[in-house]
Amino acid sequence: MRKFIQLTALLLLIPVPAMAQDTPKAEVFGGYSLIPDAGVEQILHGWNASVNGSINDWLGIKADVSGHYTTGNGVKVKLYTFAFGPQLSYRRNDKVVPFFHALFGGGWASAGFGDIEYSRSAFVMNIGGGLDLVAHRNFAVRLIQLDLLVTRFGPDASFDPRISAGIVFRFGSK
């Protein structure tokens, strides 16, 4: 009887390593984001969304968009970014997935008083990563995503942190 229980326990544990390597085909993220300062001496609050398509268990191609806003001293500021690039994920643990990405694209910013608005487009780069806590095979919580947001709207580049958190929906499996 003892050998039967041990054999049964062993057979029940065999699928556990296979579950840890379950890589979603796609991940869709949406959440809150903020940029402290961003060259306007105020915090920009907004949103961040992304789609990551997995090539294998550690490499994906990511598209990231965000919008951030603030109003102070009668000036309204808006910043929109879109960027694409590779994402590296470490999926050896079935509950915690750290990731790193290097994304390149463009952005659009505007600032205005009442009816007068000035806007520009520019190069954007996001270098950073984060940590997802997998709650279910199809659902995770992005505890934090921290990026260095590099923008060049004028002669000088701006280097600002961008902090995001939210929900990740995971689709399919590889």
C-alpha positions in Angstrom: 0.0 0.0 0.0 2.8 2.4 0.8 4.5 1.9 -2.6 1.1 2.5 -4.3 0.7 5.9 -2.4 4.3 6.9 -3.4 3.8 5.9 -7.0 0.5 7.9 -7.1 2.1 10.9 -5.5 4.9 10.8 -8.1 2.5 10.5 -11.0 0.5 13.5 -9.7 3.7 15.6 -9.4 5.0 14.9 -13.0 2.8 17.6 -14.6 4.1 20.3 -12.2 7.4 21.0 -14.2 5.5 21.0 -17.4 3.1 23.7 -16.0 6.0 25.9 -15.0 7.1 26.1 -18.7 3.6 27.1 -20.0 4.4 30.1 -22.2 1.5 32.2 -23.5 1.3 33.0 -27.2 0.3 36.6 -26.4 0.0 38.9 -23.4 -2.1 42.0 -23.3 -1.3 44.6 -20.6 -3.3 47.6 -19.4 -2.8 49.8 -16.4 -2.0 53.0 -14.6 1.2 54.8 -15.3 3.0 57.9 -14.1 6.1 59.9 -15.0 7.6 61.9 -12.2 8.7 65.4 -13.4 9.1 64.8 -17.2 10.7 68.2 -17.6 7.6 70.1 -16.6 8.2 69.9 -12.8 5.0 68.0 -12.2 3.9 64.4 -12.1 2.2 63.2 -15.3 -0.5 60.6 -14.7 -2.0 58.4 -17.3 -2.2 54.9 -18.8 0.1 52.3 -20.4 -0.9 49.4 -22.7 1.1 46.8 -24.5 0.9 43.6 -26.5 3.7 41.0 -26.4 3.8 38.1 -28.9 5.9 35.2 -27.8 8.4 33.7 -30.2 9.6 31.2 -27.7 9.6 30.8 -23.9 12.1 33.7 -23.3 11.8 36.0 -26.4 8.8 38.1 -27.5 8.1 41.1 -29.8 6.3 43.9 -27.9 4.3 46.9 -28.9 3.8 49.6 -26.2 1.6 52.7 -26.1 1.0 55.2 -23.4 -0.7 58.5 -22.6 0.2 60.9 -19.8 -1.4 64.2 -18.7 -1.0 67.1 -16.3 -2.4 70.6 -15.7 -0.6 73.2 -13.7 -0.4 77.0 -13.7 -3.0 77.1 -16.5 -0.9 74.9 -18.8 -2.2 71.6 -20.0 0.5 69.0 -21.0 -0.2 65.8 -22.9 2.4 63.1 -23.8 1.7 60.1 -26.0 4.3 57.4 -26.9 4.4 54.3 -29.1 7.3 51.9 -29.2 8.2 48.5 -30.5 11.0 46.0 -29.8 12.1 42.8 -28.1 11.1 41.6 -24.7 13.1 39.0 -22.7 11.2 37.0 -20.1 12.4 34.6 -17.5 9.7 31.9 -17.2 11.3 29.3 -15.0 8.9 29.9 -12.1 5.2 29.5 -12.8 4.1 32.3 -10.4 6.7 35.1 -10.9 7.8 36.3 -14.4 10.5 39.0 -14.5 11.0 40.7 -17.9 13.3 43.2 -19.7 12.6 45.2 -22.9 14.2 47.6 -25.2 11.6 49.5 -27.2 12.0 52.2 -29.9 9.4 54.4 -31.6 7.9 57.9 -31.5 6.0 60.3 -29.4 3.8 63.3 -29.5 3.6 66.0 -26.9 1.6 69.2 -26.6 1.4 72.0 -24.1 -1.2 74.8 -24.2 -3.0 77.7 -22.5 -6.7 77.8 -23.3 -7.0 77.9 -27.1 -3.3 78.1 -27.8 -1.5 74.8 -28.2 2.0 73.9 -29.2 2.8 70.3 -30.2 5.8 68.3 -31.4 6.6 64.8 -32.4 9.9 63.1 -31.5 11.9 59.9 -31.1 11.1 57.8 -28.1 13.0 54.9 -26.4 11.9 52.8 -23.4 14.5 50.7 -21.7 13.3 48.8 -18.7 11.5 45.8 -17.3 9.1 44.6 -14.7 7.7 41.8 -12.7 4.4 39.9 -13.3 2.7 37.8 -10.7 0.8 35.0 -12.4 -2.6 34.5 -10.7 -4.0 32.0 -13.2 -2.9 30.5 -16.5 -4.8 33.3 -18.4 -4.3 36.2 -15.9 -1.4 38.0 -14.2 -0.9 41.2 -12.2 1.9 43.4 -13.3 3.3 44.5 -9.9 5.7 47.0 -11.5 7.1 48.0 -14.8 9.9 50.6 -14.5 11.2 52.1 -17.7 13.8 54.8 -18.6 11.8 56.9 -21.0 14.1 58.8 -23.4 12.5 61.5 -25.5 14.0 64.1 -27.8 11.4 66.8 -28.5 14.0 69.6 -28.9 17.7 69.9 -29.1 18.3 68.0 -25.9 17.1 64.5 -24.8 15.0 64.0 -21.7 15.6 61.0 -19.5 12.6 60.3 -17.2 11.4 57.2 -15.2 8.0 55.8 -16.2 6.3 53.6 -13.6 3.4 51.4 -14.5 1.2 48.7 -12.9 -1.9 46.8 -13.9 -3.4 43.6 -15.3 -2.0 41.2 -17.9 -4.3 38.9 -19.9 -2.5 35.8 -21.2 -3.7 34.0 -24.3 -2.9 30.5 -25.7 0.2 28.5 -24.9 3.3 27.4 -26.7 
